[in-house]
Amino acid sequence: MRITKQSRLRSPFVLATTLALCLAVPNASLCFGKTAKGAKLTTLYTFTDGGDGGSPYGGVIRDAQGNLYGTTFYGGASGEGSVFRVGKSGHETVLYSFGKTPDGDHPSANLLRDKSGSLYGTNYEGGANGFGAVFKVDSNGTETLIYSFQSGSDGEYPGSGLIEDSAGNFYGTTGYGGASGYGTVFKISSSGTETILHSFTGTDGEYPFCTLVRDSAGDFYGTTSSGGASGNGTVFKMSKKGHVTVLHSFANGTDGATPYDGLVRDSRGNLYGTTYDGGAGCQGFGCGTVFRVSAKGKETVLHAFATSDGHYPDFGTLVLDKAGNLYGTTYAGGTADMGVIFKVTSKGKESILYNFLGGADEGFPVSGLTEDKSGNFYGTTLGDGSSTFGTVFKLKP
């Protein structure tokens, strides 16, 4: 069964059960974290799941004027998702609605923006063959399908964002397909020619949903959500020629399990990310971790989530500042079990910058954050998908 992003959302029953377990522990106060003093979250825009879009799984990117760009998984003119812009004042403009024939459907990752203002991204489904696509939307709102996945060896269902090299080639991952059906790393030229750089086999990982990161030597780094030595996911390095080295295989113990997000890399070559499951916290159930993997493959768990401080960090890549602090979101946990924005220092001390409460902020963030020069963070929430459909927010820590 293909794991879709929407199928992974937890039901209200599961949310209530998690909260009940939390309240049943001897010291229930541990289940409720506190928002940092002085932090202020502003909801810039609230989606209605109509023509404006709904349920943003990806985060936002920011231009020099302070405009924010992103995608919604649902909504738009045809209900198949949208590409949007939100200005500093909170005014939303739908730049493109998916749903023409052929067209991509349900974009779910961050966008990439070039100097001319054109936006590039992936559709998790749709395209000419129904297995996803790579698209471009120019500054006038004109969309071009650069590549449609065909299923089979070329990959299917891309859930990652794109990165670009100096020659204009794009790189990303598909969660499925490839020679073994476990996903791929692909390269697509600006003219739409696809090259499979690597097909995952299982032992080197399965089902990558991450956006890649690349070093100055041209090597790539990422995660797979499953596979590896214990079947619980990997951190991998891939050479320019497509050779994959597994730097760490998660064991679903204290080291974590099921990394969905991409990685961020520091100047020493250390890699940082999160796992959706595993870790020592959360009354033994394992609610995810923040980890570091060295260039030689040594993993260190910097923080294990414990319900009070968030749990289930999802698809968002962490933000790393110059002091070595990491910032991100969890899908659930915190005061109302609707997610948090957190900070983890280089020594592993975690603090909650904001608790989502389900009011105007709607809650359930699955994406990462974008930081401006003043230290403010921007992101999206998913909402519950039935009565609320997500937001774009700004956090002033």
Sequence and secondary structure as in RCSB ss.txt:
>XXXX:A:sequence
MRITKQSRLRSPFVLATTLALCLAVPNASLCFGKTAKGAKLTTLYTFTDGGDGGSPYGGVIRDAQGNLYGTTFYG
GASGEGSVFRVGKSGHETVLYSFGKTPDGDHPSANLLRDKSGSLYGTNYEGGANGFGAVFKVDSNGTETLIYSFQ
SGSDGEYPGSGLIEDSAGNFYGTTGYGGASGYGTVFKISSSGTETILHSFTGTDGEYPFCTLVRDSAGDFYGTTS
SGGASGNGTVFKMSKKGHVTVLHSFANGTDGATPYDGLVRDSRGNLYGTTYDGGAGCQGFGCGTVFRVSAKGKET
VLHAFATSDGHYPDFGTLVLDKAGNLYGTTYAGGTADMGVIFKVTSKGKESILYNFLGGADEGFPVSGLTEDKSG
NFYGTTLGDGSSTFGTVFKLKP
>XXXX:A:secstr
    TGGGS  HHHHHHHHHHHHHSS GGGG     TT EEEEEEE  SBTTBB   S  EE TTS EEEEESBB
STTSB EEEEE TT  EEEEEE  SSS EEEE S  EE TTS EEEEEEEESSSSB EEEEE TTS EEEEEE  
SGGG B   S  EE TTS EEEEESBBSSSSB EEEEE TTS EEEEEE  BTTBB      EE TTS EEEEES
BBSSSSB EEEEE TT  EEEEEE  SBTTBB   S  EE TTS EEEEESBBSS TTTT B EEEEE TT  EE
EEEE  BTTBB   S   EE TTS EEEEESB TTTTS EEEEE TT  EEEEEE  SSTT     S  EE TTS
 EEEEE   SSS   EEEEEE 
